[in-house]
């Protein structure tokens, strides 16, 4: 499944070229930053990306990876890559929607039925179009990696249906769709950077958050939460992006290496997440987290999907949304 989508996308990249590229006169070292723990699949994929890029470029491109918010939180990372103080970044799609509005479509609740549908869209023409739109904002979109399907976790009470979320203080991303969805559910959404979530749960500033089980495990959120409900209410892509000026200075051959290896790393990271999903749930249970594997998803879907999708369409039109919904 992963290999089929990636093979199609790699064929599209094979024809890529840039007339603006100039010959490199010396090796370059790029700083690649993200905010997730060193043990997370995102960091493992970033290290693999760095190794393969250096090998394929014959040492012309070296990549140093900085995990766990070492170079700043999600917002700082995006600003840093745009300005060139950071060369490459990967963060959740919601942190780039303020720059490229079309990306808002990917954060709509219950947009994708499963991972296979998400990968087909993200690795296909629609996904590539969304990445290419970043060219207009000083960034070069390299590939979509994965945060994953979000599920609801909190330290107050079990969540079995939509009504159980009402009244809770919930960390969300800054994306309007995420905020609106939790407002409709009667919660009090609190947008904040991922690097602040653990402390906010620990201090009681928030009651809950929504992230994939693999990330909840790698970030040790089980230490400050009691309950996890597998609501899978939204899929979040991890967008890998680079300072466009620096990308344009690479030779066409090295530009293609960066694009191809970012896409290959996407497949590697997704496979790690799929492989580790069940193990993560078991380990979370061992740490004392109570897991509801079968919440009443329909009670949540009927409250949030229609209104949030309609709000997006009113603001941005329905062209991209229809293209995504047309994918089986």
Backbone bond lengths (Angstrom), bond angles and torsions (degrees), N, CA, C in turn:
res aa  C-N    CA-C-N  psi(-1)  N-CA   C-N-CA  omega(-1)  CA-C   N-CA-C  phi
1 X - - - 1.461 - - 1.527 110.75 -
2 X 1.363 116.27 -52.92 1.452 120.41 179.56 1.515 110.00 -62.55
3 X 1.343 116.84 -46.17 1.464 121.42 -174.72 1.523 111.63 -65.51
4 X 1.331 117.72 -34.26 1.469 120.79 179.73 1.525 110.51 -63.85
5 X 1.351 116.52 -48.67 1.458 119.72 -179.66 1.518 110.74 -64.07
6 X 1.329 117.24 -40.74 1.457 120.44 -176.95 1.511 111.64 -68.84
7 X 1.326 117.61 -37.50 1.465 120.22 179.41 1.521 110.57 -62.02
8 X 1.333 116.88 -41.81 1.463 120.78 178.58 1.524 111.00 -63.34
9 X 1.325 116.22 -44.25 1.457 120.16 -179.01 1.521 111.68 -67.68
10 X 1.318 117.41 -36.85 1.466 120.56 179.64 1.520 111.29 -66.75
11 X 1.321 117.49 -33.21 1.462 120.09 176.01 1.524 110.73 -63.17
12 X 1.334 115.87 -37.85 1.463 119.60 178.52 1.520 110.94 -66.85
13 X 1.317 116.67 -38.03 1.464 120.88 -179.70 1.516 111.30 -69.89
14 X 1.319 117.37 -29.03 1.465 121.26 -175.17 1.519 112.88 -57.75
15 X 1.322 117.22 -26.39 1.461 120.52 -179.21 1.521 112.38 -90.45
16 X 1.346 116.34 4.11 1.461 120.69 -174.74 1.518 111.20 -70.66
17 X 1.316 116.75 142.22 1.467 121.79 174.43 1.508 108.45 -158.17
18 X 1.329 116.50 161.40 1.449 120.58 -179.67 1.510 110.86 -137.86
19 X 1.329 115.85 114.76 1.452 120.00 179.09 1.517 111.20 -67.40
20 X 1.346 116.80 -21.07 1.458 120.30 -177.40 1.523 112.21 -81.39
21 X 1.342 117.57 -11.93 1.454 120.22 -176.18 1.517 111.02 -68.68
22 X 1.328 115.86 146.26 1.458 121.14 176.89 1.512 109.12 -121.75
23 X 1.307 116.59 159.60 1.459 120.43 -178.12 1.527 110.56 -67.83
24 X 1.318 116.41 137.66 1.450 120.76 175.80 1.526 109.06 -77.93
25 X 1.341 116.05 131.69 1.451 118.27 179.74 1.519 112.32 -96.52
26 X 1.355 116.85 -8.91 1.458 120.01 177.76 1.536 108.90 -159.32
27 X 1.339 117.46 162.24 1.467 120.22 178.22 1.532 111.03 -62.47
28 X 1.320 115.63 153.45 1.464 120.62 177.84 1.528 109.04 -125.01
29 X 1.317 115.54 151.89 1.461 121.62 174.52 1.522 108.12 -120.07
30 X 1.310 116.41 122.44 1.455 122.02 -178.99 1.523 110.62 -103.92
31 X 1.329 116.15 141.38 1.465 121.89 175.18 1.529 108.29 -95.80
32 X 1.329 115.39 123.30 1.463 123.22 -175.55 1.530 107.06 -114.98
33 X 1.334 117.18 113.49 1.461 121.47 -173.72 1.520 112.27 -115.59
34 X 1.332 115.36 148.72 1.467 121.54 170.32 1.518 108.40 -152.89
35 X 1.332 116.78 175.00 1.465 120.47 -172.00 1.528 113.87 -111.50
36 X 1.322 117.60 1.98 1.467 119.38 -176.95 1.522 110.99 -91.81
37 X 1.348 116.88 162.60 1.469 120.05 -175.95 1.531 112.98 -63.03
38 X 1.311 115.90 158.50 1.467 121.53 179.77 1.518 111.70 -63.36
39 X 1.335 117.65 -24.32 1.465 121.49 -179.53 1.527 113.11 -84.77
40 X 1.327 117.95 -8.37 1.464 121.21 -176.81 1.527 110.84 -75.08
41 X 1.331 115.26 153.94 1.469 120.72 179.60 1.523 112.22 -58.16
42 X 1.323 117.30 -29.27 1.461 120.57 -179.91 1.522 110.75 -63.20
43 X 1.322 116.68 -41.46 1.462 119.86 179.21 1.523 111.38 -71.57
44 X 1.331 116.60 -38.41 1.470 120.38 177.24 1.519 110.32 -60.92
45 X 1.336 116.29 -42.43 1.462 120.77 178.26 1.522 111.26 -67.15
46 X 1.322 117.44 -38.66 1.469 120.62 179.37 1.524 111.05 -63.60
47 X 1.321 117.21 -40.58 1.461 120.58 178.32 1.525 111.14 -66.21
48 X 1.332 116.37 -38.35 1.463 120.36 177.33 1.527 110.35 -66.50
49 X 1.324 116.59 -42.03 1.472 121.98 175.63 1.522 110.34 -56.45
50 X 1.328 117.01 -47.60 1.457 121.47 -178.69 1.527 111.66 -60.90
51 X 1.313 115.89 -43.07 1.468 120.72 -179.26 1.519 111.20 -63.94
52 X 1.318 117.15 -44.42 1.463 120.87 -177.16 1.530 111.84 -71.43
53 X 1.325 116.83 -37.35 1.466 119.70 178.74 1.520 110.61 -64.25
54 X 1.321 116.57 -43.32 1.472 119.30 179.26 1.521 111.27 -63.40
55 X 1.334 116.32 -42.00 1.466 119.89 -179.24 1.528 111.33 -66.39
56 X 1.329 116.47 -46.61 1.467 119.43 -176.54 1.530 113.25 -70.44
57 X 1.334 117.00 -27.18 1.464 120.02 179.58 1.526 111.84 -91.03
58 X 1.338 116.06 6.99 1.473 120.93 -178.54 1.521 112.14 55.37
59 X 1.328 114.76 40.44 1.456 120.49 176.48 1.510 114.88 81.32
60 X 1.337 118.40 1.13 1.467 120.13 178.60 1.524 112.02 -69.58
61 X 1.347 116.70 -27.69 1.459 120.92 179.28 1.519 109.22 -124.46
62 X 1.312 116.52 119.11 1.459 122.27 172.44 1.524 107.95 -110.94
63 X 1.322 116.22 144.45 1.457 120.95 -178.39 1.523 109.08 -127.68
64 X 1.328 116.74 123.42 1.471 122.37 174.37 1.522 108.41 -101.99
65 X 1.318 116.39 128.32 1.467 121.67 -175.74 1.527 109.90 -100.57
66 X 1.329 115.86 130.91 1.467 123.06 179.20 1.530 108.59 -119.28
67 X 1.335 119.03 100.53 1.471 121.95 -178.09 1.529 112.63 -87.82
68 X 1.323 115.12 178.72 1.465 123.17 165.07 1.529 113.69 60.22
69 X 1.330 117.33 32.28 1.453 120.15 177.85 1.520 114.47 69.40
70 X 1.333 117.54 22.90 1.472 120.72 -177.61 1.523 112.08 -60.36
71 X 1.337 117.44 -29.64 1.464 121.33 179.89 1.529 112.29 -106.65
72 X 1.345 116.43 13.49 1.453 120.09 177.34 1.519 112.77 123.87
73 X 1.329 116.18 169.09 1.462 120.72 -179.48 1.528 110.37 -77.04
74 X 1.323 116.11 -174.59 1.469 120.39 -173.31 1.527 112.56 -59.40
75 X 1.329 116.51 -45.48 1.458 119.69 -179.75 1.517 112.22 -64.87
76 X 1.326 116.35 -41.38 1.468 121.22 178.06 1.516 110.69 -63.26
77 X 1.330 115.89 -38.57 1.468 121.23 179.88 1.532 110.34 -61.58
78 X 1.324 117.01 -47.66 1.472 120.46 -179.66 1.526 110.50 -61.97
79 X 1.318 116.62 -45.71 1.462 120.76 178.80 1.525 111.30 -62.20
80 X 1.330 116.35 -40.34 1.454 121.11 -179.42 1.518 113.25 -64.71
81 X 1.334 116.67 -40.26 1.468 119.27 178.65 1.526 110.50 -69.15
82 X 1.306 117.32 -39.78 1.472 119.60 177.95 1.530 111.69 -61.76
83 X 1.326 116.28 -39.19 1.465 119.87 -177.27 1.525 112.41 -83.19
84 X 1.352 116.29 -20.13 1.457 120.15 179.62 1.511 114.60 97.96
85 X 1.351 118.99 0.95 1.460 120.23 176.20 1.531 111.07 -74.17
86 X 1.330 116.32 -22.75 1.462 123.81 169.27 1.522 105.66 -121.29
87 X 1.326 117.34 143.58 1.467 119.60 -173.84 1.521 113.45 -92.19
88 X 1.335 116.25 -43.51 1.466 121.94 -176.94 1.522 107.97 -134.89
89 X 1.307 116.76 144.16 1.454 120.39 176.11 1.513 111.20 -141.42
90 X 1.312 115.62 160.21 1.461 120.59 168.55 1.521 106.61 -138.77
91 X 1.324 115.37 129.52 1.454 120.84 178.40 1.517 108.43 -151.13
92 X 1.312 115.65 168.73 1.451 119.91 178.68 1.521 111.38 -61.83
93 X 1.307 116.33 141.58 1.460 122.64 -179.13 1.534 113.64 -47.31
94 X 1.355 119.94 -38.30 1.461 119.17 -176.94 1.524 114.76 -57.61
95 X 1.329 117.53 -24.55 1.458 119.69 -176.77 1.529 112.48 -82.15
96 X 1.329 116.34 -0.93 1.468 120.27 176.47 1.522 113.03 -114.68
97 X 1.322 116.79 -4.05 1.469 119.33 -177.14 1.518 112.52 -69.97
98 X 1.320 117.68 -23.33 1.451 120.18 176.55 1.518 112.37 -70.94
99 X 1.337 116.64 -20.26 1.462 122.25 178.36 1.520 110.45 -92.37
100 X 1.323 116.82 -49.33 1.459 122.76 -177.68 1.529 108.79 -117.47
101 X 1.325 118.94 94.56 1.466 122.48 -172.17 1.524 114.73 -56.36
102 X 1.335 118.48 -30.68 1.463 119.83 -178.39 1.521 112.15 -60.07
103 X 1.335 117.19 -26.49 1.462 120.94 -179.50 1.526 112.64 -65.29
104 X 1.335 116.62 -17.23 1.467 119.77 179.25 1.520 112.23 -55.67
105 X 1.313 117.90 -27.93 1.464 120.65 -176.67 1.519 111.58 -59.67
106 X 1.329 117.28 -33.24 1.467 119.90 -174.42 1.521 113.31 -71.81
107 X 1.327 117.53 -14.37 1.461 120.10 -176.94 1.523 113.53 -101.38
108 X 1.329 117.12 10.54 1.458 119.95 178.25 1.530 110.37 -69.09
109 X 1.324 117.79 140.44 1.467 119.92 -179.68 1.520 112.42 -66.09
110 X 1.323 114.82 139.74 1.460 122.98 178.44 1.527 112.17 52.73
111 X 1.344 115.37 41.34 1.462 121.14 177.19 1.526 111.21 -75.85
112 X 1.325 115.91 -41.74 1.463 121.81 -178.36 1.527 110.26 -110.22
113 X 1.329 115.09 140.85 1.457 119.96 178.20 1.521 111.82 -79.60
114 X 1.326 116.31 -31.81 1.467 120.32 -176.34 1.533 109.52 -159.78
115 X 1.331 115.56 175.41 1.463 120.53 -178.39 1.522 111.98 -64.26
116 X 1.324 117.73 -39.46 1.463 120.65 -177.30 1.526 111.24 -58.59
117 X 1.318 117.15 -42.98 1.459 121.12 178.35 1.528 110.56 -64.63
118 X 1.334 116.49 -42.62 1.468 120.32 179.50 1.524 110.84 -61.12
119 X 1.335 117.25 -44.84 1.469 120.09 -178.17 1.528 111.31 -64.92
120 X 1.332 116.12 -38.26 1.464 120.01 -179.20 1.525 110.24 -62.70
121 X 1.319 116.73 -40.08 1.464 121.00 179.10 1.526 110.71 -71.39
122 X 1.327 117.30 -48.93 1.456 121.50 -173.96 1.524 112.82 -67.13
123 X 1.326 117.16 -33.99 1.470 120.95 -178.66 1.520 112.69 -91.92
124 X 1.333 117.07 -2.06 1.455 121.35 -177.78 1.524 112.64 -100.62
125 X 1.328 116.52 -167.12 1.468 121.51 -176.78 1.535 113.66 -58.74
126 X 1.333 117.81 -37.81 1.461 119.69 179.33 1.522 110.91 -63.84
127 X 1.334 116.00 -46.47 1.452 120.23 178.37 1.515 112.65 -62.37
128 X 1.346 116.22 -43.67 1.462 119.63 -179.76 1.526 110.49 -63.80
129 X 1.328 116.88 -36.71 1.454 120.38 177.27 1.527 112.07 -63.15
130 X 1.331 116.20 -40.54 1.461 120.32 177.62 1.525 111.22 -64.98
131 X 1.329 116.53 -40.44 1.467 120.50 177.29 1.524 111.09 -64.75
132 X 1.320 116.68 -43.88 1.469 120.87 -177.25 1.524 112.08 -66.14
133 X 1.331 117.55 -24.25 1.459 119.98 178.65 1.528 111.16 -63.68
134 X 1.330 116.96 -23.50 1.461 120.60 178.74 1.523 112.04 -66.89
135 X 1.351 117.29 -19.01 1.467 120.48 176.31 1.527 111.35 -55.72
136 X 1.322 116.08 -28.87 1.466 120.84 -177.52 1.526 113.04 -76.54
137 X 1.338 116.38 -6.43 1.464 119.50 -173.18 1.532 112.60 -127.16
138 X 1.326 116.08 24.53 1.456 120.05 176.02 1.506 115.16 80.87
139 X 1.330 116.71 12.37 1.461 121.34 -179.09 1.520 110.42 -124.72
140 X 1.322 116.56 154.51 1.455 122.23 172.39 1.522 108.18 -117.11
141 X 1.336 116.64 114.16 1.457 120.19 176.54 1.514 110.21 -74.41
142 X 1.316 117.43 122.59 1.462 121.07 -178.32 1.523 112.53 -93.34
143 X 1.322 117.66 -45.09 1.470 120.78 -177.89 1.520 109.30 -171.70
144 X 1.316 115.22 164.56 1.458 121.46 171.60 1.522 109.29 -98.73
145 X 1.322 116.64 116.05 1.452 121.15 168.82 1.528 107.49 -92.55
146 X 1.323 117.27 -156.07 1.468 118.13 -171.49 1.524 112.45 -136.38
147 X 1.320 115.25 132.17 1.466 121.52 160.10 1.532 107.12 -92.81
148 X 1.340 115.92 -49.89 1.459 120.05 173.45 1.519 112.94 118.86
149 X 1.321 115.27 -176.63 1.461 120.89 177.50 1.529 109.42 -73.90
150 X 1.314 115.27 128.00 1.458 121.59 -178.41 1.539 110.81 -81.87
151 X 1.320 114.69 137.38 1.455 120.50 172.79 1.523 108.98 -127.67
152 X 1.327 115.84 158.02 1.462 120.54 -169.54 1.520 111.45 -91.93
153 X 1.335 114.62 126.63 1.464 121.33 178.54 1.518 109.50 -126.06
154 X 1.335 116.32 147.47 1.466 119.04 178.25 1.526 110.32 -158.77
155 X 1.324 115.61 171.12 1.465 119.78 -179.68 1.522 112.78 -115.23
156 X 1.356 116.00 20.20 1.464 120.32 -177.04 1.530 114.04 -109.51
157 X 1.349 116.58 -49.77 1.460 118.85 -172.13 1.525 110.78 -160.99
158 X 1.328 117.88 159.12 1.465 120.45 174.54 1.529 109.88 -65.03
159 X 1.323 116.17 145.78 1.458 121.49 177.58 1.522 108.77 -118.05
160 X 1.335 115.53 112.74 1.454 120.35 -179.67 1.511 113.13 -111.73
161 X 1.344 116.61 -17.78 1.461 121.57 -177.75 1.520 109.31 -153.82
162 X 1.323 115.86 172.88 1.465 121.02 -175.63 1.523 112.68 -56.39
163 X 1.335 117.29 -40.99 1.462 120.88 -176.07 1.521 112.56 -60.04
164 X 1.316 117.31 -26.19 1.467 120.88 -177.30 1.524 112.90 -71.29
165 X 1.332 117.32 -17.12 1.468 121.15 -178.73 1.525 111.19 -84.64
166 X 1.316 116.93 -21.31 1.461 122.20 -177.15 1.525 111.34 -57.18
167 X 1.328 116.14 135.01 1.453 121.59 176.28 1.516 115.77 87.67
168 X 1.333 117.79 -9.99 1.466 120.42 -178.18 1.527 111.17 -84.80
169 X 1.328 115.41 144.29 1.466 121.71 173.17 1.530 107.43 -85.52
170 X 1.335 116.13 114.77 1.463 120.99 -170.24 1.525 110.89 -119.39
171 X 1.308 116.71 125.87 1.465 119.49 171.91 1.511 108.80 -69.88
172 X 1.325 115.85 131.82 1.457 121.35 172.32 1.524 108.71 -127.27
173 X 1.305 116.29 171.19 1.457 121.06 167.22 1.535 107.17 -73.70
174 X 1.340 118.30 174.06 1.467 119.15 177.88 1.525 113.67 -80.29
175 X 1.322 118.24 3.61 1.457 120.00 -177.06 1.531 111.30 -68.91
176 X 1.328 118.05 132.79 1.475 121.03 -178.08 1.527 113.77 -57.17
177 X 1.339 117.78 -34.71 1.467 120.23 -179.39 1.521 111.15 -65.31
178 X 1.331 117.13 -40.85 1.464 120.48 178.93 1.528 110.33 -66.28
179 X 1.324 115.96 -43.98 1.463 120.05 -179.51 1.530 110.69 -63.30
180 X 1.335 116.35 -46.86 1.462 120.91 -178.61 1.522 111.87 -61.86
181 X 1.328 116.75 -41.35 1.465 120.31 -178.92 1.526 111.19 -59.67
182 X 1.326 117.40 -43.72 1.467 118.96 -178.60 1.523 112.16 -75.67
183 X 1.317 117.19 -27.90 1.466 119.05 172.12 1.523 110.27 -63.58
184 X 1.330 117.05 -42.95 1.465 121.05 178.95 1.529 111.62 -62.94
185 X 1.327 116.16 -30.21 1.463 121.02 179.51 1.528 112.20 -82.52
186 X 1.329 116.73 -0.89 1.462 120.68 177.99 1.508 114.40 85.40
187 X 1.334 117.44 9.62 1.452 121.53 178.74 1.521 110.09 -86.47
188 X 1.313 115.42 172.48 1.463 122.62 176.24 1.523 108.20 -110.94
189 X 1.347 118.44 92.16 1.460 120.28 -175.87 1.526 112.86 -69.68
190 X 1.322 115.55 139.53 1.455 122.52 -178.58 1.527 108.63 -127.66
191 X 1.325 119.20 91.70 1.467 120.09 179.21 1.524 111.19 -63.99
192 X 1.319 116.81 133.83 1.461 121.07 175.80 1.520 110.05 -162.22
193 X 1.310 115.55 162.62 1.463 121.24 178.27 1.522 110.17 -68.40
194 X 1.330 116.39 150.94 1.455 120.49 -178.99 1.529 112.18 -59.56
195 X 1.319 116.52 -36.52 1.465 120.42 -177.20 1.527 112.57 -64.41
196 X 1.323 117.96 -13.23 1.471 121.68 -178.94 1.526 112.93 -98.76
197 X 1.333 117.74 -7.07 1.465 120.76 -169.85 1.525 112.43 -68.29
198 X 1.322 117.76 -45.79 1.473 120.59 -177.61 1.527 110.33 -56.19
199 X 1.337 116.30 -50.23 1.462 120.44 -178.20 1.518 111.44 -64.03
200 X 1.344 116.61 -37.45 1.466 120.00 179.70 1.528 111.60 -66.04
201 X 1.323 117.12 -37.66 1.469 120.52 175.07 1.524 110.71 -67.30
202 X 1.303 115.80 -42.74 1.467 121.37 -178.08 1.525 111.83 -62.61
203 X 1.342 115.66 -39.51 1.466 120.28 -177.10 1.527 113.33 -84.14
204 X 1.332 116.70 -14.28 1.457 120.22 -176.91 1.517 113.48 88.47
205 X 1.325 117.25 6.97 1.472 120.42 177.14 1.520 110.72 -63.50
206 X 1.329 117.19 -29.66 1.463 122.69 172.85 1.521 108.46 -131.09
207 X 1.333 115.48 158.01 1.467 121.04 177.61 1.522 111.74 -97.26
208 X 1.337 116.52 -28.15 1.461 119.01 -174.13 1.508 112.36 -156.62
209 X 1.311 114.25 177.87 1.464 122.21 178.73 1.518 106.96 -155.20
210 X 1.336 117.34 178.77 1.463 120.33 178.95 1.514 108.74 -140.27
211 X 1.340 114.08 115.05 1.462 122.25 -178.24 1.531 109.15 -150.60
212 X 1.321 117.72 163.37 1.463 120.36 176.35 1.533 111.30 -68.93
213 X 1.331 118.07 149.81 1.465 121.11 -179.94 1.525 113.80 -55.50
214 X 1.340 118.31 -38.35 1.467 120.01 -179.14 1.524 111.03 -62.44
215 X 1.328 117.10 -37.36 1.460 120.64 179.16 1.525 111.23 -75.88
216 X 1.313 117.31 -35.68 1.462 120.81 175.92 1.527 109.77 -60.11
217 X 1.333 115.96 -38.48 1.465 119.97 178.89 1.524 111.61 -70.69
218 X 1.339 117.57 -51.05 1.464 120.49 -174.97 1.524 112.32 -64.26
219 X 1.346 117.14 -28.09 1.460 120.96 179.36 1.532 113.05 -92.68
220 X 1.340 116.36 2.92 1.472 123.37 176.92 1.532 112.97 60.44
221 X 1.323 116.33 31.90 1.460 119.96 177.43 1.533 112.11 -64.22
222 X 1.332 116.81 -18.70 1.465 120.19 178.70 1.527 111.51 -61.14
223 X 1.320 117.33 -18.32 1.463 120.35 178.86 1.525 111.78 -74.05
224 X 1.333 117.18 -20.80 1.467 120.67 -174.51 1.530 112.32 -128.78
225 X 1.329 117.59 18.84 1.458 121.16 174.57 1.521 109.05 -143.49
226 X 1.341 115.75 158.30 1.461 120.37 -176.07 1.524 113.18 -116.89
227 X 1.326 117.32 -26.61 1.458 120.62 -169.60 1.531 111.25 -128.85
228 X 1.327 115.32 143.49 1.460 122.51 175.07 1.515 108.66 -137.31
229 X 1.328 116.22 128.04 1.458 122.11 178.34 1.520 108.22 -120.16
230 X 1.329 117.52 124.29 1.465 121.58 -173.74 1.526 111.34 -79.87
231 X 1.320 114.73 70.84 1.460 121.84 -177.94 1.526 112.72 -77.16
232 X 1.319 118.68 -27.03 1.469 123.64 178.78 1.542 110.90 43.95
233 X 1.313 115.60 48.31 1.465 121.34 -170.08 1.526 113.91 -82.64
234 X 1.324 118.27 -15.42 1.462 120.38 177.77 1.521 108.83 -156.89
235 X 1.322 115.67 144.66 1.462 121.17 175.96 1.526 108.18 -101.59
236 X 1.332 116.10 132.14 1.465 119.85 178.76 1.518 110.36 -117.39
237 X 1.316 114.85 123.30 1.460 121.00 174.44 1.521 109.30 -83.64
238 X 1.328 115.71 148.51 1.455 121.23 171.71 1.517 107.51 -99.78
239 X 1.306 117.22 114.54 1.457 120.55 -172.66 1.525 110.31 -93.99
240 X 1.344 116.46 122.98 1.466 122.24 177.48 1.530 107.89 -94.32
241 X 1.310 116.63 123.87 1.460 120.74 -174.41 1.529 109.99 -140.69
242 X 1.333 115.17 157.57 1.458 121.78 -173.89 1.523 109.88 -135.61
243 X 1.315 116.66 153.15 1.456 120.53 172.83 1.519 108.77 -59.85
244 X 1.327 117.87 122.87 1.467 120.93 -171.97 1.522 112.63 -66.81
245 X 1.327 117.91 -37.27 1.462 119.37 179.64 1.523 111.05 -60.13
246 X 1.319 115.90 -40.50 1.464 119.63 -179.20 1.528 111.35 -73.17
247 X 1.326 116.12 -35.61 1.463 119.29 175.68 1.523 110.07 -62.93
248 X 1.321 116.91 -43.69 1.460 121.31 -177.23 1.524 112.70 -66.08
249 X 1.323 118.29 -21.29 1.460 121.70 179.57 1.532 112.56 -82.09
250 X 1.321 116.75 -10.77 1.462 120.32 176.83 1.530 109.89 -74.36
251 X 1.315 116.60 155.11 1.462 119.75 173.20 1.530 108.94 -65.94
252 X 1.326 118.23 156.81 1.473 119.71 176.47 1.523 112.35 -54.01
253 X 1.338 116.73 -37.88 1.466 120.37 -179.71 1.531 110.69 -64.42
254 X 1.333 116.90 -42.71 1.453 119.99 -179.16 1.526 111.98 -74.68
255 X 1.316 117.14 -30.05 1.463 119.34 172.49 1.528 110.14 -60.88
256 X 1.310 115.64 -43.81 1.460 119.56 -179.25 1.521 111.31 -65.81
257 X 1.331 116.67 -37.17 1.466 120.59 176.44 1.529 110.10 -60.42
258 X 1.322 116.94 -44.71 1.472 120.43 -179.58 1.526 111.23 -61.17
259 X 1.335 116.71 -44.32 1.461 120.62 -179.66 1.527 111.57 -66.83
260 X 1.328 116.32 -45.72 1.462 120.13 -177.73 1.524 111.48 -65.26
261 X 1.325 116.95 -42.57 1.458 119.17 -177.04 1.524 112.06 -74.04
262 X 1.327 117.63 -30.88 1.457 119.40 174.23 1.525 110.53 -64.20
263 X 1.329 116.19 -39.13 1.463 120.35 179.58 1.527 111.57 -71.83
264 X 1.314 116.93 -41.22 1.468 119.78 176.41 1.534 110.83 -61.27
265 X 1.334 116.01 -40.70 1.461 120.05 179.01 1.526 110.98 -64.83
266 X 1.339 117.17 -30.20 1.466 120.36 175.92 1.520 110.13 -59.65
267 X 1.327 116.28 -47.18 1.460 120.16 178.88 1.517 112.06 -62.30
268 X 1.328 116.31 -40.92 1.467 121.64 179.51 1.523 110.05 -62.63
269 X 1.331 117.20 -46.58 1.456 120.47 -178.14 1.529 111.75 -65.87
270 X 1.322 116.63 -40.57 1.463 119.66 178.39 1.520 111.58 -63.11
271 X 1.323 116.38 -39.69 1.461 119.92 178.19 1.530 110.90 -64.27
272 X 1.340 116.50 -39.84 1.468 120.02 176.52 1.526 110.39 -60.54
273 X 1.324 116.98 -44.74 1.461 120.61 -179.10 1.524 111.59 -63.94
274 X 1.336 116.43 -44.02 1.467 120.08 179.70 1.526 110.82 -62.54
275 X 1.318 115.52 -41.88 1.466 121.29 -179.59 1.528 111.73 -65.83
276 X 1.334 116.33 -35.53 1.467 120.60 -172.18 1.530 113.92 -93.78
277 X 1.331 117.41 -5.22 1.460 120.23 -173.38 1.530 112.62 -59.59
278 X 1.322 117.74 -54.76 1.460 120.67 -177.85 1.522 111.64 -65.24
279 X 1.329 116.12 -39.00 1.457 119.90 178.64 1.529 110.85 -63.91
280 X 1.334 116.15 -36.63 1.463 120.00 178.99 1.530 110.98 -64.19
281 X 1.323 116.70 -42.54 1.464 120.16 179.32 1.532 111.23 -62.81
282 X 1.320 116.30 -41.84 1.469 119.84 178.98 1.517 111.26 -64.78
283 X 1.332 116.01 -41.01 1.462 119.14 -179.66 1.528 111.50 -68.72
284 X 1.327 116.75 -36.83 1.461 119.32 176.32 1.527 110.81 -62.09
285 X 1.327 116.76 -40.42 1.463 120.22 176.54 1.517 111.45 -62.37
286 X 1.323 116.23 -38.93 1.464 120.53 177.91 1.525 111.92 -63.57
287 X 1.335 115.43 -27.67 1.466 120.21 177.78 1.526 111.75 -86.03
288 X 1.330 117.44 4.16 1.455 121.01 174.95 1.511 116.05 97.20
289 X 1.339 118.36 7.00 1.460 120.61 178.73 1.528 109.39 -79.78
290 X 1.330 116.78 128.75 1.462 121.54 176.26 1.527 108.85 -85.06
291 X 1.322 117.14 123.69 1.463 121.76 -173.84 1.517 111.11 -112.74
292 X 1.332 115.37 127.12 1.458 121.20 172.33 1.522 106.74 -101.18
293 X 1.323 116.38 103.93 1.464 121.22 -176.13 1.525 112.69 -79.04
294 X 1.333 117.14 -16.10 1.476 120.06 -175.88 1.524 111.77 -134.23
295 X 1.331 117.74 63.95 1.465 118.93 176.10 1.524 110.70 -71.57
296 X 1.304 116.25 168.32 1.469 121.68 177.97 1.537 108.37 -79.05
297 X 1.320 115.79 81.93 1.463 121.32 -177.14 1.520 111.48 -62.88
298 X 1.311 116.83 -36.20 1.463 120.32 -177.46 1.527 111.58 -62.18
299 X 1.324 117.76 -33.16 1.469 120.01 179.21 1.527 111.03 -65.96
300 X 1.334 116.67 -29.12 1.463 121.47 177.24 1.519 110.21 -81.61
301 X 1.332 115.39 -45.34 1.462 120.46 -177.54 1.533 112.22 -57.64
302 X 1.332 116.98 -44.23 1.462 119.13 -174.67 1.528 112.41 -69.53
303 X 1.324 117.61 -18.86 1.464 120.99 177.85 1.531 111.41 -85.68
304 X 1.326 116.69 -39.29 1.473 118.58 -169.49 1.525 115.50 -102.44
305 X 1.329 118.50 -33.75 1.463 119.09 -169.43 1.532 112.77 -63.81
306 X 1.313 117.37 -55.41 1.458 120.65 -176.01 1.518 113.60 -58.27
307 X 1.336 118.28 -54.97 1.470 119.69 -177.77 1.535 114.27 -63.12
308 X 1.327 117.22 -40.29 1.462 119.04 -177.45 1.531 110.72 -71.76
309 X 1.331 117.57 -40.01 1.463 120.61 176.30 1.536 110.04 -63.59
310 X 1.326 116.38 -40.73 1.470 120.41 -179.73 1.524 111.12 -64.95
311 X 1.320 117.00 -38.08 1.460 120.90 179.18 1.532 110.59 -66.08
312 X 1.321 116.13 -39.51 1.462 119.79 177.05 1.534 110.54 -63.37
313 X 1.325 116.63 -46.43 1.462 121.19 -178.16 1.529 111.49 -61.73
314 X 1.323 116.66 -40.23 1.464 120.45 179.85 1.524 111.18 -63.21
315 X 1.321 116.47 -32.09 1.466 120.66 -175.87 1.522 112.71 -89.51
316 X 1.341 116.90 -38.30 1.470 120.19 -171.15 1.530 113.88 -119.50
317 X 1.317 118.43 -3.74 1.450 120.28 -175.22 1.513 111.01 86.59
318 X 1.347 116.26 175.05 1.466 119.68 -173.61 1.524 113.89 -113.79
319 X 1.341 118.62 7.84 1.455 120.77 -174.83 1.530 112.31 -61.67
320 X 1.331 116.88 -52.30 1.463 120.48 -178.16 1.518 110.61 -67.74
321 X 1.326 116.60 -40.59 1.457 120.48 -179.69 1.525 110.80 -61.70
322 X 1.330 117.15 -42.55 1.478 119.94 178.62 1.518 111.72 -65.42
323 X 1.335 117.40 -36.16 1.454 120.50 178.14 1.515 110.79 -63.34
324 X 1.329 116.38 -39.08 1.463 120.64 178.96 1.528 110.27 -71.04
325 X 1.301 116.99 -44.70 1.468 120.59 -177.72 1.527 111.54 -66.70
326 X 1.318 116.76 -20.62 1.469 120.31 177.79 1.509 114.10 -80.16
327 X 1.344 116.46 -7.08 1.465 119.83 178.65 1.524 109.66 -85.38
328 X 1.343 117.15 127.63 1.481 119.37 179.13 1.518 111.21 -71.36
